[in-house]
Amino acid sequence: MQDWGRFPSDWVEEDGLKRFAWGRVGTRGIAALRIYTALAQRLREPNGIVRASYEALTENANLARASVSAGLRLLEDEKLIHAGK
């Protein structure tokens, strides 16, 4: 049996993917979408909090640490995530 989580997708239905177009953000957009998917797969709590280390994200998204950093920054800039510090 699969353990499913709800994927936050309202932003996609509102043409949010256009914000990640290659001509606008380049490879950061690909990294951000891969990270967003990796984070969404970990989403289980109704409050929307997801905990993931850089090591987990590099492995789950198959990205270098620098790409994870750039992708996370873009997701924060687009207000899709808020990294608690």
Secondary structure, DSSP 4 states (H G I P E B T S, - for coil): ---------HHHHTTGGGGG-HHHHTHHHHHHHHHHHHHHHH--STT------HHHHHHHHT--HHHHHHHHHHHHHTTS-----
